[in-house]
Amino acid sequence: MGGLENFLFSFFNLKVMATYLPLVAQGLALTILLALLIVVSGLALGLALAVLRSFGIRPLNWLIIFTVDLFRALPPLVIIVLLFFGLPAMGLGLSGFAATWLSLTLVLMAFSEEIYWAGITAVPKGQWEAARSTGLSFLATLRLVVLPQALRITIPPLTNRTIAITKGTALGSVVGVSEILGAAQSAMSFSANPTPLTMGAIAYLILFIPVVALGRWIETRFAWKR
């Protein structure tokens, strides 16, 4: 068997692909579900923390800053392992799926809070003053004047961070989550052939190329311009 034939047999084995395609497809579906849950919950929690921080309650702000810095500093894999293996010792066991979702949600929450906060503080002070001078309350000013401008400013960094964190779903394979990588690894073990890893790579391309393209369109369509 020549070098090219050996390569094709190892990484593009059609028989192995046909056998384990359903398993990898299930992993792709699970990855999409996990990524959607992470994005929705992480961005929502980050925005909530940024809004709370804008009230300027010092003890609350200290707590928010500590929480955000903690989850920005810890590697996502460490958080997943701590939650999955550590919480059962406290009687709070989580499934691998739940541990992965919660871990990556907390990481996205931390980074998105800082991005939202940077957007809020980037809105000129005169915007606040002008809105308040018309009789709007603090909450109304924040909701109607400041946040719409801040969100447009934050679109590019939020898009990049969201794409980066959703790729972290592959870390779920460490705690037995059969997402794309986990399914590909299982198929590789059963088949004794690395072709399922190639299938996993293709699945990631199928998933993330449209996501990257959508993110680029969102940036150009909705991003704030001077």
Protein Blocks (a to p, Z undefined) as FASTA:
>chain_A
ZZklmmmmmmmcfklmmmmmmmmmmmmmmmmmmmmmmmmmmmmmmmmmmmmmmnopaklm
mmmmmmmmmmmmpcfklmmmmmmmmmmmnopacdfklmmmmmmmmmmmmmmmmmmmmmmm
mpcfklmmmmmmnopafklmmmmmmmmmmmmmmmmmmmmmmmmmmmmmmmmmmnopacfk
lmmmmmmmmnopaklmmmmmmmmmmmmmmmmmmmmmmmmmmoccZZ
